[in-house]
Amino acid sequence: MKLPLGYLYSATYAGIRQVEKDDLALIVSGLPAAAAAVFTQNRVQAAPVELCRRHLRVSHGLVGAILVNAGNANCATRTGHAVALAICKAAARVLRLPVSQVLSASTGVIGVELEPKEIIRALPGLAASLHPGRFEAAARAIMTTDLVPKTAFAETVLRRGAVRVAGMTKGSGMIHPQMATTLGFVMTDAVLSGVELRAMLKRTVERSYNRLSVDGDTSTNDTLVLMANGASGARPEKRELARVEEAVAEVMESLARAIARDGEGARKLVTIVVTGASSDDAAARLARSIANSPLVKTAIAGSDPNWGRILCAAGNAGVAFDPARTDIALQNVMVCRGGVAAPFSEEALKGKLGSPDCEIQLAIRGKGKGAARFWTCDFTEGYIRINASYRT
């Protein structure tokens, strides 16, 4: 694990959670970093999301710190905007930054007032314990129903030197992005402009976080921030930008897969591969429809090779395709050829579907070149148990 240069991390328990477990994390860049971000498309948006948008506009995309709390979404409350601004101002004072260079992110229960005094009181100690080696501690502090912290790392060597990328994310339920999902923070020490970062984020989020669903619900707090502080001193030449982008994509795809694997109550990571569609967008819509089908997800949970549910879900995607030219494979075993059953051993395939990694392949024969890869998980009774008692 090689962390990008110039970033510090910290975590502490501020008293937001009902149990004594770190619930406040801080990410600081020694030099203000160029940043790009994407946010939820839910019409109900948490106060930190709206404040982040404003701060990024005012600072012209410069970020010095991100303050993240778990245990309370700071959404749909009477004091949400005042609280988000108050904690950003307090962090700015402690870190000696312009308030517009401080971003706030929250995750947890919606509709419960967040007490800012607990966070403000914890800030001096949080700042005093900042250290490059506390990356994992910060990743743990932002978890809610997650069973494991989710981190990823990459490195690429340019003519002017090596650049590193590191990312942390949280998410287990309420996952159905149309831009990003949950909370995600990706840092690099490459020298990149805001324009380059925004273009890079747009492309990499489309092949990672936007190819992910656990339950079809988009959160009110979804935030993904990509930062570049230039601490490596390595500015990519024009022909090297694609290598940096690939490293960022590698990290973001790894984080997206980790969310799907850790879906609430999940036992299996499901990868859906669609090929032969009329366009990449059409392929993604087909894959998303399959990923969001409770019938498909419960079949996978039961290791049931019920390919009819997959074909049905694809047909509900609102995408034109010919079922008679459509093949479906599960775990590389052909189960449907040309829209009708293909011969296979049910018992043998049922055994293969018991694996913690499952793959669904839908191929449309013809001239279409559209393709997409999508990640989801199975749907078990554990999801219901977790969400039936989330607030208690």
HELIX and SHEET records of a PDB file:
HELIX    1   1 ALA A   47  VAL A   58  1                                  12    
HELIX    2   2 GLY A   80  LEU A   95  1                                  16    
HELIX    3   3 VAL A   99  GLN A  101  5                                   3    
HELIX    4   4 PRO A  116  ALA A  128  1                                  13    
HELIX    5   5 PRO A  132  ARG A  134  5                                   3    
HELIX    6   6 PHE A  135  ALA A  141  1                                   7    
HELIX    7   7 GLY A  194  GLU A  206  1                                  13    
HELIX    8   8 TYR A  209  ARG A  211  5                                   3    
HELIX    9   9 LYS A  238  GLU A  240  5                                   3    
HELIX   10  10 LEU A  241  ARG A  261  1                                  21    
HELIX   11  11 ASP A  280  ALA A  291  1                                  12    
HELIX   12  12 PRO A  294  ALA A  301  1                                   8    
HELIX   13  13 TRP A  307  GLY A  315  1                                   9    
HELIX   14  14 PRO A  323  ARG A  325  5                                   3    
HELIX   15  15 GLU A  346  LYS A  352  1                                   7    
HELIX   16  16 GLU A  381  ALA A  388  1                                   8    
SHEET    1   A 4 TYR A   7  THR A  12  0                                        
SHEET    2   A 4 LEU A  24  PHE A  39 -1                                        
SHEET    3   A 4 LEU A  62  ASN A  72 -1                                        
SHEET    4   A 4 VAL A 102  VAL A 109  1                                        
SHEET    1   B 6 TYR A   7  THR A  12  0                                        
SHEET    2   B 6 LEU A  24  PHE A  39 -1                                        
SHEET    3   B 6 THR A 223  ALA A 228 -1                                        
SHEET    4   B 6 LEU A 183  THR A 188  1                                        
SHEET    5   B 6 GLY A 161  LYS A 170 -1                                        
SHEET    6   B 6 LYS A 150  LEU A 158 -1                                        
SHEET    1   C 6 VAL A 340  ALA A 341  0                                        
SHEET    2   C 6 VAL A 333  ARG A 337 -1                                        
SHEET    3   C 6 THR A 326  LEU A 330 -1                                        
SHEET    4   C 6 ASP A 357  ILE A 364 -1                                        
SHEET    5   C 6 LEU A 269  ALA A 277  1                                        
SHEET    6   C 6 GLY A 370  CYS A 377 -1                                        
END                                                                             
